[in-house]
């Protein structure tokens, strides 16, 4: 397992952070006309369908073993359906900035999960320090928000933390697909397909999408982007990085995605980037550098040489 990522893995991680960072923009557009569970159901269905078509063109097939499909189901529950339902529950009670900070604590939990559930990703002081610095950067960049103590607000905040825990566990659990020797595209298709089996019935029962008005072209475009870009393509990259770089490195995308989200907000929504956001981005960069280890090692080598 590569504890220090290669240049290719870093490049893929940057692309993944850009794809997942753009999710907030596309959801904002789609949410003007669709309820959240319906958006998620459309996203995973489109993504799974696109991956199945790509697999067929490549001559790949879905596995038939029941144990593999059980693993797909667990991954879909913890990495797609479960967190989204928790976040949807929390959204009326928790400000967006505070919710983002709470969900972005997943690297902290991933370090702990990886330490106890794997044999080659033991927790080190560097991992803990990097995760804490990165989390501090997110808190600064997003403003943190005011913690409310009403019962609904507390339940919402706990739901966000539960979603963070789910994402962290999924990052570690997903490593088992490497031993199964599945192509990243196959793993992504299996996970998204099982998520669709959960979310589509929920959307039909709770959202009654047939009673909604027709969608505009911007909403349709946002749904296509969510399914094909932030879904099919992003999860193919996610499982590719996870297979070689490990859970602790892969979850760095949680720190990097908000940067893309803020930049897109500036360009597409006219939001402003202040000194607080710039300081947060700088802290995130420091946290990533500490987690990777190479910049710190280079500084130490130069200090010793000097």
C-alpha positions in Angstrom: 0.0 0.0 0.0 1.4 3.4 -1.0 1.4 5.6 2.0 2.9 8.4 -0.1 1.0 9.0 -3.2 2.5 9.1 -6.7 2.2 12.1 -9.0 -0.6 10.2 -11.0 -2.5 9.5 -7.8 -2.3 13.1 -6.8 -3.5 14.2 -10.2 -6.5 11.8 -10.0 -7.2 13.1 -6.5 -7.3 16.7 -7.8 -9.7 15.7 -10.6 -11.9 13.8 -8.1 -12.0 16.8 -5.8 -13.0 19.1 -8.7 -15.8 16.6 -9.7 -17.1 16.2 -6.2 -16.6 19.9 -5.4 -18.9 20.8 -8.3 -21.7 18.6 -6.8 -22.9 21.5 -4.6 -23.4 23.7 -7.6 -25.3 21.1 -9.5 -27.5 20.2 -6.5 -28.3 23.9 -6.0 -29.6 24.1 -9.6 -31.5 20.8 -9.4 -33.0 21.5 -6.0 -34.9 24.4 -7.3 -37.2 21.9 -9.1 -36.7 18.5 -7.4 -36.7 17.2 -3.8 -33.4 15.9 -2.5 -34.1 12.2 -2.4 -35.3 12.3 -6.0 -32.1 14.1 -7.0 -30.0 11.4 -5.4 -32.1 8.6 -7.0 -31.7 10.1 -10.5 -28.0 10.6 -9.9 -27.2 7.0 -8.9 -29.5 5.5 -11.5 -27.9 7.6 -14.3 -24.4 6.8 -13.0 -25.0 3.1 -12.7 -26.6 3.0 -16.2 -23.6 4.8 -17.7 -21.1 2.5 -16.0 -23.0 -0.6 -17.2 -22.9 0.6 -20.8 -19.2 1.4 -20.5 -18.5 -2.0 -19.0 -20.3 -3.7 -21.8 -18.3 -1.8 -24.4 -15.1 -2.8 -22.6 -16.2 -6.5 -22.5 -16.4 -6.4 -18.7 -19.1 -8.2 -16.7 -20.6 -7.8 -13.3 -19.6 -10.5 -10.7 -22.1 -13.2 -9.8 -20.8 -14.1 -6.3 -23.3 -13.3 -3.6 -20.6 -12.2 -1.2 -19.4 -9.6 -3.7 -23.0 -8.2 -4.1 -23.2 -8.1 -0.3 -20.1 -6.0 -0.3 -21.6 -3.7 -3.0 -24.7 -3.3 -0.8 -22.7 -2.3 2.2 -20.6 0.1 0.2 -23.7 1.6 -1.4 -25.4 2.0 2.0 -22.4 3.7 3.7 -21.1 5.7 0.7 -24.3 6.8 -1.0 -27.8 6.1 0.3 -27.1 6.3 4.1 -25.2 9.6 4.2 -27.5 11.3 1.7 -30.6 10.4 3.8 -28.8 11.6 6.9 -27.8 14.9 5.2 -31.3 15.4 3.8 -32.7 14.9 7.3 -30.3 17.5 8.8 -30.7 20.1 6.1 -33.7 21.9 7.6 -32.0 22.2 11.0 -28.3 22.8 10.4 -26.8 25.7 8.4 -25.0 24.6 5.3 -21.6 25.9 6.4 -21.8 24.1 9.7 -23.1 20.9 8.0 -20.1 21.0 5.6 -17.7 21.3 8.5 -19.3 18.4 10.4 -19.3 16.1 7.4 -15.7 17.1 6.5 -14.5 15.5 9.8 -14.5 12.1 7.9 -10.7 12.1 7.5 -10.4 12.1 11.3 -12.6 9.1 11.6 -10.9 7.4 8.6 -7.5 7.5 10.3 -9.0 5.8 13.3 -11.0 3.2 11.3 -7.9 2.4 9.1 -5.8 2.0 12.2 -8.1 -0.6 13.7 -9.5 -2.3 10.6 -6.4 -2.6 8.4 -2.9 -3.9 8.9 -1.0 -1.5 6.7 -2.5 1.9 7.5 -1.6 2.4 11.1 -2.3 5.7 12.7 0.7 7.9 13.1 1.3 11.3 14.7 1.7 12.8 11.2 -1.7 11.5 10.1 -3.4 12.9 13.2 -1.6 16.3 12.9 -2.4 16.5 9.1 -6.1 15.7 9.6 -6.4 18.2 12.5 -4.8 21.0 10.5 -7.0 20.2 7.5 -10.1 20.2 9.6 -9.0 23.5 11.2 -8.7 24.9 7.6 -12.2 23.8 6.8 -13.6 25.4 10.0 -11.9 28.7 9.1 -12.9 28.6 5.4 -16.5 27.8 6.0 -16.9 30.0 9.1 -17.9 27.1 11.4 -21.4 28.5 12.1 -23.0 28.9 15.5 -23.9 25.7 17.4 -27.5 25.7 18.3 -28.8 23.6 21.2 -32.4 23.0 20.3 -33.4 19.3 20.2 -33.9 19.5 16.4 -30.5 21.3 15.9 -28.7 18.7 18.0 -30.3 15.8 16.1 -29.3 17.5 12.8 -25.7 17.9 13.9 -25.6 14.3 15.1 -27.0 13.2 11.7 -24.2 15.1 9.9 -21.6 13.5 12.1 -23.2 10.1 11.4 -22.9 10.8 7.7 -19.2 11.7 8.2 -18.7 8.4 10.1 -20.4 6.5 7.2 -18.1 8.1 4.6 -15.1 7.3 6.7 -16.1 3.6 7.2 -16.8 3.3 3.4 -13.3 4.5 2.6 -11.8 1.8 4.7 -14.4 -0.9 3.8 -13.9 -0.2 0.1 -10.3 -1.5 0.2 -11.6 -5.1 0.2 -12.5 -4.7 -3.5 -8.8 -4.7 -4.3 -8.5 -8.3 -3.1 -11.5 -9.2 -5.2 -9.5 -8.0 -8.3 -12.4 -6.0 -9.6 -12.0 -3.2 -12.1 -12.7 0.2 -10.5 -15.5 0.7 -13.0 -17.1 -2.6 -12.0 -16.9 -1.7 -8.3 -18.4 1.7 -8.9 -21.3 0.2 -11.0 -22.1 -2.3 -8.3 -22.1 0.2 -5.5 -24.2 2.7 -7.5 -26.6 0.0 -8.6 -27.3 -1.2 -5.1 -27.8 2.5 -4.0 -30.3 2.9 -6.8 -32.3 -0.1 -5.5 -32.6 1.8 -2.1 -33.1 5.4 -3.3 -35.5 4.9 -6.2 -38.2 3.3 -4.1 -37.7 5.9 -1.4 -38.1 8.7 -3.9 -41.3 7.1 -5.3 -42.9 6.7 -1.9 -41.7 10.0 -0.2 -41.3 12.5 -3.1 -44.1 11.3 -5.5 -42.0 12.7 -8.5 -44.9 12.1 -11.0 -46.8 14.9 -9.3 -44.0 17.4 -9.9 -43.9 19.9 -12.8 -41.8 19.4 -15.8 -38.1 20.1 -15.5 -36.2 23.0 -17.1 -33.1 22.5 -19.2 -30.8 23.8 -16.5 -32.2 21.3 -14.0 -31.9 18.5 -16.6 -28.3 19.5 -17.3 -27.5 19.5 -13.6 -29.0 16.0 -13.2 -26.9 14.7 -16.1 -23.8 16.3 -14.6 -24.5 14.7 -11.2 -25.1 11.3 -12.7 -22.3 11.2 -15.3 -19.6 13.4 -13.9 -19.9 13.4 -10.1 -21.3 9.9 -10.1 -20.0 7.5 -12.8 -16.7 9.2 -13.6 -16.0 10.3 -10.0 -16.5 6.9 -8.4 -14.4 5.2 -11.1 -11.6 7.5 -10.1 -12.3 7.1 -6.4 -12.0 3.3 -6.5 -8.9 3.5 -8.7 -7.1 5.7 -6.0 -8.4 3.7 -3.1 -7.0 0.5 -4.6 -3.4 1.8 -4.7 -3.2 4.7 -2.3 -5.3 3.5 0.6 -8.2 4.9 2.6 -6.2 7.5 4.6 -4.8 9.1 1.4 -8.1 8.9 -0.6 -10.2 10.7 2.0 -8.0 13.8 1.5 -10.5 14.6 -1.2 -12.8 15.7 1.6 -10.5 18.5 2.4 -9.9 19.5 -1.2 -13.5 19.5 -2.6 -14.7 22.6 -0.7 -12.1 24.6 -2.5 -13.7 23.7 -5.8 -17.2 24.4 -4.3 -16.2 27.9 -3.2 -14.5 28.8 -6.5 -17.5 27.6 -8.5 -19.7 29.6 -6.2 -17.7 32.7 -7.0 -17.8 32.1 -10.8 -21.3 30.8 -11.2 -23.2 32.2 -8.2 -21.4 35.6 -7.7 -20.2 34.7 -4.2 -17.2 36.5 -2.8 -13.9 35.0 -1.6 -12.7 36.8 1.5 -9.6 36.6 3.6 -11.1 34.0 5.9 -11.6 31.6 2.9 -8.1 32.2 1.7 -6.7 31.5 5.1 -8.7 28.3 5.3 -7.4 27.2 1.9 -3.8 27.8 3.1 -4.4 25.6 6.2 -5.9 22.9 4.1 -2.8 22.9 1.9 -0.6 22.6 5.0 -2.8 19.7 6.3 -2.5 17.9 3.0 1.3 18.4 2.9 1.6 17.0 6.4 -0.5 14.0 5.6 1.4 13.3 2.4 4.8 13.6 4.2 7.0 14.5 1.2 7.1 18.3 1.7 8.0 17.8 5.4 10.7 15.2 4.5 12.2 17.6 1.9 12.4 20.4 4.5 14.1 18.1 7.0 16.6 16.9 4.4 17.5 20.5 3.5 17.8 21.4 7.2 20.1 18.5 7.8 22.1 19.3 4.7 22.4 22.9 5.8 
